[in-house]
Amino acid sequence: MATLEQLVEKARESTLFTAPVLGPDLRRFLEVQGPQVKALAKKALDEKVEHVYWVGSGNSWVNLFSGKYLLDKFSSLYSDLYTSYDFVVRDPARLSPKTWVFLASFSGATEDTVVALRHAKSRNAHTIALVRKSDSLMGKEADVTIAYDSKALYILPLMAAYLFALEYARLQGSQEAEAILENLDSLPELLSRQYVEEEAPARKLAEEFKDVKLLYTLATGPLWGLGYKFGLTVFMENLRINGSFIDATEFRHGPVEMLENEKPAMIFLLGSDESRKLVERVITVCQEHDAHMVVYDAAQYPSVHPLLAPFALMIPLQWFAVWSALMRGIENLDDRVVMGRGTLGKGKGITWP
C-alpha cells in the first residue's frame, strides 16, 4: 500500500491539482495572452459594446464571477453572469450583435456551454471562448478563442476575466483599476512560493478535518467565486462528502439557527476588502457556538490588492483539498464516479460532464 508521501508525489502530476504549475503558467499567460485580452477590452470600448455576458458551468462558471464583479465596480458596461443552461433558457432579450459573450470550458466540450455558445451565435452575439485547446469544439466554433494551454483551469480564465474588466475600466478612466493591473505582475511569484510553503500547513489541517462528513464553505465579495468553487466543485467533488457553499453575509438569514443543535465544520474565506467587517461578525458568532472552523485570511498577504484575494487563497485551499482527498482513500485525483463517463453529457463531440 502506498504511503501518503508517495500518493502526494503522484498527485503532483494530476491534471486537476494545478498548484505545481500556477506560478509559471500564470506568468506565461500574462506575457502571451495578456495583450490579446487587453486588446479585446479596447475593441469592446471602441465598438460601443452594450452588454457582456459571462457564461459557464461549475468551476468554469465561477472563474468568470470576477469579470462581472469588476465591471460593476469600476465601469459603466452592463454585464451579467449565468450558468450555461440558465443563459439559454432565460434567453436574454439584450442578446444582439452589440453583445459579447465570454464562455469558459476547460475541455472546450462541456455540453451546457457548447449549447450556450451556439445559442449566443444564433442571436448574432460576439462569442469569446476561454478553453484549454484551440482545436476543441468550442475553440473552433467561437468568434474569438483564448486557448491557455495549461491545466490551470481556474486561475487562467480568472485572470482573463480580470484583465478584460480592469483594462476596460482603465480605458474609461478608473485609477483604481489601473492600480490593480499594476499589482498583477507580483502574483506569479507569490503562487510559486505558496506551492512550496503551504504544503505542510495544509497537511496538518487536513488531518484535523479528516473525519468530517459535512463541510460548509462561506465567502462573499471578491471571494464569492472561490468559495463556491471549493465548497461545491472541489470539496464535494474530490472529497466525496456532503457539503455546501453559503454566502457569508447570508448565513445570518436562516442558516445561523442550526448552531443551537449543531457544531458544524466550516471554512471561511475572509477578504481584506469592504466585506471584511461583516464576515468577521459571522465568524465571531460561529466561534461563540463552538463551530469546528478554519479561516483563510487574505490579510495575510498585505502586498496583494484586496480585490486580488482569489489568487492569494487558491493554493492554500487546494493543498488542503489534496491532502484531505488522499487521507480519505481517494488516490486518483482525476478519477470521477459519474462525471466524464458519458452519462451526464449528451451530444456529438461532448466530453463533459
N, C-alpha and C positions, 0 to 999 in steps of 0.2 A: 504494500500500500504506500502510495506517495505521501511524503511529508508535506506540511503546509508550505515550507520553504520551496520545495520542488514544484508545488502547484502554483505558487505565485510567480516563479520563473516562467512557467508555461503560460500563465495569464498575461505576461508582458507582451506576448505575441498575439493575443486575442484581438480580433477586429474591433470588438466593442469596448475594449479597455484602451482608451485613447490617450491617457495621460503621458505615456512614453514619447509621443510624437508632438504633443501640443505646442511646446515651445518652438522647435524648429519649423514645424509646418505653419504655424501662425506667422512667423517671420517671413516665410516664403510667400504666404498668401498676401500679406501686406505689400510686399515688394512687387509681386507679379500680377495678382488680381486687383489689388487696391486701386491702381489708376483706372482700371476698367469700371469699377463700381462708382468711383467718384465722377467719371465721365458720364455715367448714366444719370447721376443726380443733376449734373449741369444740363443734360439733354431734357430731363423732365421739366426743369425750370424754364428752359428756352422754349419748349413746345407747349408750355402752359398746361401741363397735365392737371386734370381736375380732381382725380381721386386715385389713391393707391390702396390695393388690397393685398394683405399678407395671408397666404393660404398654405395649409399643410395638415398633416395628421400626426398625432403622438409627439415624439421628440421633435420631428420636423415641422410641427406647428408652433411649439413654444419657443423654438430658437428664433422665430420671427417676431415674438412678442415685443421685443425691444424696438423694432422698427416703428411700430405704431406709437409706443410709449414716447420715443424721442421726437417723432414728427409732431405729436400732440403738444409736447412740452416746449419745443423750440421753433416750430414753423407754422405757417398758415395752411399747409397742404393737408387736406382731408385724407384720413386713412382708416381702414378697418381691418380687424384680424378675425379670420374664420377658419374653422376646421373645414376640410375639403368638401365633404358631402353637405355640410350646412351651407357652404358657399353656393353649391349647385341648387339645393332645394330652395334656399332663400332667394336666389336669382336676383341680385340687387339691380334695381332699375337704373342705377347710375353707370352700369357697365356700358362702355362705348369706346370708340377709338381714342377718346381723351382719357381713358382709364388705363392704368398699369397694374398688372397682377404679378406679384412675386410668389412663386410656388417652390417649396422645398421638399426634396425627397432624396435620401441618401442613395437608394438603389436607382432612382430615376424611373422606377416601375411600380410604385405604390398605387394600387387600384384607385383609391379615393382621389389621389392627387392627379393622376392621369385623367380621370373623368373631369376634375375641376379645370385642368388645363384646356381640355377640349371644349368645355363649356365656355370658358373665357374667350377662346378663339372664335367660337360660333357667334359671339356677340361683338366681334371685331376689337376686343381689347388687346392691348400690347402685353405679351407674356414674357416673363423672365424666369428661367428655371435655375434653381440652385441645386446642383446634383454632383455626385462624385465623378461620374464619367460623362464626357460629351457625347459618346455614342450610345448612351442609354435611351430608352424610349422617350422620356421627356426631353432629354438633351437634344434629340433630333427634331422634336415637334415644336419646341418653344421658339419664339421670335429671337430671343437672346438667351444664351446659355452661359452660366458661370460654373465651370467644372473645376472643383477644388482639388481633385486627385489626391485624396487623403482619407484616412479613416476617422478624422476629426469631425464627425457628423453633427456635433452640436456647436462647437466653438467657431468653426469657419463660416457656416451660414449665419451664425450670430454676428460675427464680425462684418459680414456683408451687409446685414441689416443696419448695424451701427454706422458703417461707412456711408451708406446711401443717405440715411436720415440726417446724420450730422453734417455731411457735406452740403446737402440741400439747405439745411438751416443756416450753415455758414454763408452760403451764397446769398441767402436772404438777409444776412447781416447779424446773425447771432454770435456774439463774442464768446458766450459760454460753450456753444457747440464747437467753436474753433479751439478753445482751451482743452476740451475733451479729446478732440482729434490729435492734438499735440501729445497727449498722455498715452496714446495707443502704442507708441513705439516701445514703451517700457514693459509692455505685457509679455512678450515672448520670453524675456529673461526671467521674469517672475515665474512663469509657468514651468520653465526648465528647472528652476531652483526648487519649486514646490514638489515636483515629481520625486526628487530625492528626499527632501526634508519631511514630507507629510506621510511617508510610508509607515514609519514606526508609530507615531501617534494614532494613526488610523487603525493599526492592528490592535492596539490596546483598547481603543474604543469599541471595535468590533467584538472583542472578547467580552466586554461589558454587556453588549446587546445581543449576544449570540442566541439566547433563548427566547427573545421577544417574538411573539406571533402576530402582533398588530402594531403598526408603526405609523404615527401621524407626522406629516411634514407641513410646517407652517412658514409662510413667507408672504411678502407684499411688496408694493412699489417696484423698483427695478429688479428685484429678486423674485418676483412672482413667477416668471417663466422657468427659472432654475428650480424653484420649489416644486412646481408642477412636474418638471422633468424627473426629479428624483423621487418624489412622492408616488408617482404613478408609473412612469415609464422606465424606472430603474429599480426601485426597491421592490415593487410588486412583481415586475417582470424578471428580475435577476435573482432576487432572494426567495421568490415564490411564497411570499407571506401576505397576509391581509394588510392593507394599508389605505391611506387616503391623503389627499392634499387639501388643506384648508387655507384660505386667505387669512393671514394672521389677524387682520382687523375684523374679519367676520366671525372669528372664534367667539367673540363676546356675545354674538347674537344667536344663542342656542347651544352650540357645542360645549360651551363652558360649564353647563349644568351637569355634564357627565362626571365632573370632578368630585361630586358628592360621593359617588359609589365606586369610581374607577381611579386607578393610578396609572394613566396611560404612558406609553413610551412615545416621546415627542422629540422631533428635530426641528429647531428653529433656525431660520436664516435671518440674521439681524443686519440690516443695512446701516450705513452711516449717512444716509440721505434724510429727507424730511420725515420719512415714515418711522424713524428710529424710536422716538419717544413713545409712540402709541404701541409699538411692538414690545418695547420694554415693559409697558404696563401689563400686557398679556403674559409675558414671561414671569413677571412677579406673582401674578395670580396663580399660575401653574406651579411655581415653586412653593408657594404657601400651601398648596394642596398635595405636595409630595409627588408630583409627576416625575417619572423617570425621564430625564431630558438632557439634551446637549444643545449648546448654542454655537453656531458657526457665525462669527462676528467679523463683518467687513472692516470694522475699525482697527483690526489687527494689521491692516495694510494701509497705513496713513498716506503713503505716496500714490495710492491708486484713487482716482477720482470716484466719488460716491456712486456715480451712475455707471461705473465700470465694475461694480461689485460682482456681477455674474462670472466674470473672468477670474476674479480673485478667489472665489469659493468653489469653483468647479473641481479642481484636483483634490482638495481635502475630502470632499463628498465622494468623489469617485474611488479614491483609495479605500474609504470606509465601506463602500458598496462591494468592492472586490474582495477585501478580507472577509466581509460578512458572508458573501456567497460561498467562498471556499470553506469557511468554518461550518457551513450548513450542508456540506457534502456536494455542492454543485461545482464539479471540477472543470466543466467546459463552459466558459462564459458566453460562447457564441451559440450554443445549442438552445433550441426552444422546444417546448412541449407541443404547442399548437401552431404558433405563428411560423410563417415561412415554409409551410408544408403543403401549400396548395389547397387548403381547406377554407381559408378566410378570404383569400383574394381570387377574383374571377376576371377573366378577360385575356385576350391574346397578348402575350408578352409581359403579363403581370406576374411579379415575383413576390409581392408583399401586400398585406400581411399574411 
